[in-house]
Amino acid sequence: MTLRVALVQQASGLEPEDNRRLLRELTPDDADLVVFPEAFARDFGSPGSDVSGHAEPVDGPFGREVERVAEARATTVLAGMFEVSDDRDRPFNTLLLRGRAYADYRKVHLYDSFGYRESDRLSAGPVSAVTAPLGDLTLGLMTCYDLRFPEQARALVDAGAEVLVAPSAWVAGERKVDHWRTLLRARAIENVAYVVAAAQPGPRYSGHSMVVDPFGEVVVEAGEDEATVLHATLDPALVEEARRTNPSLANRRR
């Protein structure tokens, strides 16, 4: 069966209660999977800000709201938050998947690039391939900067993923939209998989939330600054067709 996905391109703010309200208001009731951006429970704040005071356990206020909304809309919701870790000053950057599929993914690759030092304020998660079945497809979870590391996407596909889902807050800047679009299509083409990427919009972030199919075709794409909800349908048969047509995964020599 096909999987109906909704990508919510919406900026999160600095007040967690307001973001939980947005989660309730923006989750549609006509999708099997609703993807919100990275750090949706609370924005990063100004570069280098201490976010530890806004970290929660996965079953804290944000996690409970994600579960409640998913149940109320009979869907599955994926959204990002800061999660308490063993280092109280450096929480995890975590994705929560709740509803008809369940998983927690802690961002592996922290954004120590383009003048930023995410590792000063956050802890890296364990190196692992976090996947979850949903309907007739298997999701593989990654976050934002992880897209620049093709080995992580390949590990997810080797673990069974047919859909790479990448909530993001892709910081705006010179070349950044081009990098974003190129990396999303590359991860889809080389892994013969769907890529589903919901991003926070401009002006601070790059927007351009997108779904790419296993042949590398852009199915749907948002603009840079707009807050919007995109819809797309993922078809397991298209993954099978693409992997027959381009059996690059089977042709690997290692």
C-alpha positions as CSV (number, residue, x, y, z in Angstrom):
1,M,0.0,0.0,0.0
2,T,1.1,3.6,-0.6
3,L,2.1,5.9,2.2
4,R,0.7,9.4,2.4
5,V,3.2,11.9,3.8
6,A,2.9,15.5,4.9
7,L,5.9,17.8,5.4
8,V,5.3,20.7,7.7
9,Q,7.7,23.6,6.8
10,Q,7.2,25.8,9.8
11,A,9.6,27.8,12.0
12,S,9.7,26.9,15.7
13,G,10.1,29.6,18.3
14,L,11.7,30.0,21.7
15,E,8.6,29.3,23.7
16,P,8.0,25.5,23.9
17,E,4.3,25.9,24.7
18,D,3.8,27.8,21.5
19,N,5.5,25.1,19.5
20,R,3.3,22.4,21.0
21,R,0.3,24.5,20.0
22,L,1.7,24.6,16.4
23,L,2.2,20.9,16.5
24,R,-1.5,20.4,17.3
25,E,-2.7,23.0,14.7
26,L,-0.5,21.9,11.8
27,T,-0.8,18.1,12.0
28,P,-3.3,17.2,9.2
29,D,-5.7,14.3,9.5
30,D,-5.2,13.0,6.0
31,A,-1.7,11.6,6.2
32,D,-0.1,8.4,7.3
33,L,3.2,10.2,8.3
34,V,3.6,13.8,9.3
35,V,7.1,15.2,9.4
36,F,8.1,18.3,11.3
37,P,11.5,19.9,11.2
38,E,14.5,19.4,13.5
39,A,14.4,21.2,16.9
40,F,10.7,21.8,16.6
41,A,10.1,21.6,20.3
42,R,12.2,24.7,20.7
43,D,14.5,26.6,18.3
44,F,18.2,26.7,18.8
45,G,18.2,30.4,19.6
46,S,21.1,32.6,18.7
47,P,24.2,30.8,17.5
48,G,26.1,29.2,20.4
49,S,23.1,29.5,22.8
50,D,22.9,27.1,25.8
51,V,19.8,25.0,25.1
52,S,20.2,22.6,28.1
53,G,17.5,24.4,30.0
54,H,15.0,23.4,27.4
55,A,15.9,19.7,27.2
56,E,13.3,17.2,28.2
57,P,13.0,13.5,28.5
58,V,11.4,11.7,25.6
59,D,8.3,11.3,27.7
60,G,8.2,14.9,28.8
61,P,5.7,17.6,27.7
62,F,6.7,17.6,24.0
63,G,6.9,13.8,23.7
64,R,3.5,13.4,25.3
65,E,2.0,16.0,23.0
66,V,3.5,14.2,19.9
67,E,1.9,11.0,21.1
68,R,-1.4,12.7,21.8
69,V,-1.6,14.4,18.5
70,A,-0.6,11.3,16.6
71,E,-3.3,9.3,18.3
72,A,-5.9,12.0,17.8
73,R,-5.2,12.3,14.1
74,A,-4.7,8.5,13.6
75,T,-1.3,9.1,12.1
76,T,2.4,8.9,12.8
77,V,4.3,12.1,13.7
78,L,8.1,12.7,13.5
79,A,9.5,15.8,15.2
80,G,12.7,17.1,16.7
81,M,13.5,18.1,20.2
82,F,16.4,18.5,22.7
83,E,16.6,15.5,25.0
84,V,18.3,15.3,28.4
85,S,21.5,13.3,28.3
86,D,24.1,12.1,30.8
87,D,25.8,15.4,30.3
88,R,23.4,17.9,31.7
89,D,25.0,20.8,29.9
90,R,24.9,19.1,26.5
91,P,21.6,17.4,25.6
92,F,20.9,15.2,22.6
93,N,19.3,16.6,19.3
94,T,16.6,13.9,19.1
95,L,13.8,12.9,16.7
96,L,10.7,11.4,18.2
97,L,8.6,9.1,16.0
98,R,5.3,8.3,17.6
99,G,1.9,6.8,16.5
100,R,1.7,3.7,14.3
101,A,5.5,3.6,14.3
102,Y,7.8,4.2,17.3
103,A,11.5,5.2,17.4
104,D,13.9,7.7,19.0
105,Y,16.9,8.9,16.9
106,R,19.7,11.0,18.5
107,K,21.6,13.0,15.9
108,V,25.0,11.4,15.2
109,H,26.8,14.2,13.2
110,L,26.8,17.5,15.0
111,Y,27.0,20.7,13.0
112,D,30.6,21.7,13.5
113,S,30.9,23.4,10.1
114,F,30.4,26.7,8.3
115,G,31.5,28.6,11.5
116,Y,29.1,26.7,13.9
117,R,30.0,24.5,16.8
118,E,27.0,22.4,17.6
119,S,29.1,20.0,19.7
120,D,29.8,22.8,22.2
121,R,26.2,22.7,23.2
122,L,24.9,19.2,22.2
123,S,26.0,15.6,22.6
124,A,26.3,13.3,19.7
125,G,24.1,10.2,19.7
126,P,25.4,6.7,19.3
127,V,26.4,5.6,15.8
128,S,23.5,3.3,14.9
129,A,21.0,2.8,12.1
130,V,17.5,3.7,13.4
131,T,14.7,2.3,11.3
132,A,11.0,1.7,11.8
133,P,8.4,0.0,9.6
134,L,5.4,2.0,8.7
135,G,2.8,0.3,6.5
136,D,4.6,-1.4,3.6
137,L,7.7,0.8,3.8
138,T,10.6,1.0,6.2
139,L,11.7,4.5,7.4
140,G,15.4,5.3,8.1
141,L,15.9,8.3,10.4
142,M,18.6,11.0,10.1
143,T,18.8,14.7,10.9
144,C,20.0,17.7,8.9
145,Y,23.9,17.6,8.9
146,D,23.7,13.8,8.7
147,L,22.9,14.3,5.0
148,R,26.5,15.2,4.3
149,F,27.6,11.7,5.4
150,P,26.6,9.2,2.7
151,E,27.8,6.3,4.8
152,Q,25.0,6.9,7.3
153,A,22.3,6.8,4.6
154,R,23.8,3.6,3.2
155,A,23.8,2.0,6.7
156,L,20.1,2.8,7.0
157,V,19.4,1.3,3.6
158,D,21.4,-1.8,4.5
159,A,19.2,-2.0,7.6
160,G,16.2,-2.1,5.4
161,A,15.2,1.5,4.9
162,E,13.3,2.4,1.7
163,V,12.5,5.9,2.8
164,L,15.2,8.2,4.3
165,V,13.5,10.8,6.5
166,A,15.6,13.9,7.4
167,P,14.0,16.6,9.5
168,S,16.2,19.7,9.3
169,A,17.0,23.2,10.3
170,W,19.4,23.8,7.4
171,V,21.1,27.2,8.2
172,A,20.8,29.7,5.3
173,G,23.8,31.1,3.6
174,E,25.8,31.2,0.4
175,R,25.5,27.9,-1.6
176,K,23.4,26.3,1.1
177,V,20.2,25.8,-0.9
178,D,22.2,24.3,-3.7
179,H,24.0,22.0,-1.3
180,W,20.7,21.0,0.3
181,R,19.0,20.2,-3.0
182,T,22.0,18.3,-4.4
183,L,22.5,16.2,-1.2
184,L,18.8,15.2,-1.1
185,R,18.8,14.1,-4.7
186,A,22.2,12.3,-4.3
187,R,21.0,10.4,-1.2
188,A,17.9,9.3,-3.1
189,I,19.8,8.3,-6.3
190,E,22.7,6.4,-4.7
191,N,20.4,4.5,-2.3
192,V,17.5,4.0,-4.7
193,A,15.2,5.2,-2.0
194,Y,12.7,8.0,-1.3
195,V,14.1,11.0,0.6
196,V,11.6,13.0,2.7
197,A,13.0,16.2,4.2
198,A,11.0,18.7,6.2
199,A,13.0,21.9,7.0
200,Q,12.5,25.1,8.9
201,P,12.0,28.1,6.5
202,G,13.9,31.4,6.0
203,P,15.2,33.8,6.7
204,R,17.3,32.0,9.2
205,Y,17.0,28.6,7.6
206,S,16.9,27.5,4.0
207,G,13.4,26.0,3.6
208,H,12.9,24.0,0.5
209,S,11.3,21.0,2.2
210,M,11.3,18.3,-0.4
211,V,10.3,14.7,-1.3
212,V,12.6,13.0,-3.8
213,D,11.7,9.6,-5.4
214,P,14.1,6.6,-5.8
215,F,14.9,7.7,-9.4
216,G,16.0,11.1,-8.1
217,E,13.0,13.0,-9.3
218,V,11.7,15.8,-7.1
219,V,8.1,15.0,-6.3
220,V,7.3,18.2,-4.3
221,E,9.3,21.1,-3.1
222,A,8.5,24.2,-1.0
223,G,10.0,27.6,-1.4
224,E,12.6,29.2,0.9
225,D,10.6,31.5,3.2
226,E,7.1,30.2,3.1
227,A,5.4,28.3,6.0
228,T,3.5,25.5,4.3
229,V,2.5,21.9,4.4
230,L,3.5,19.7,1.5
231,H,1.8,16.4,0.6
232,A,3.1,13.5,-1.4
233,T,2.4,9.8,-1.8
234,L,5.1,7.2,-1.5
235,D,4.7,4.0,-3.5
236,P,6.6,0.8,-2.5
237,A,6.1,-0.4,-6.1
238,L,8.2,2.5,-7.3
239,V,11.1,1.5,-5.0
240,E,10.9,-2.0,-6.4
241,E,10.9,-0.7,-9.9
242,A,13.8,1.6,-9.3
243,R,15.9,-1.1,-7.7
244,R,15.2,-3.4,-10.6
245,T,16.0,-0.7,-13.1
246,N,19.1,0.4,-11.2
247,P,20.4,-2.5,-9.2
248,S,23.4,-0.6,-7.8
249,L,22.8,-1.8,-4.3
250,A,23.1,-5.4,-5.5
251,N,26.0,-4.6,-7.7
252,R,28.3,-3.3,-5.0
253,R,31.7,-5.0,-4.5
254,R,33.2,-4.5,-1.0
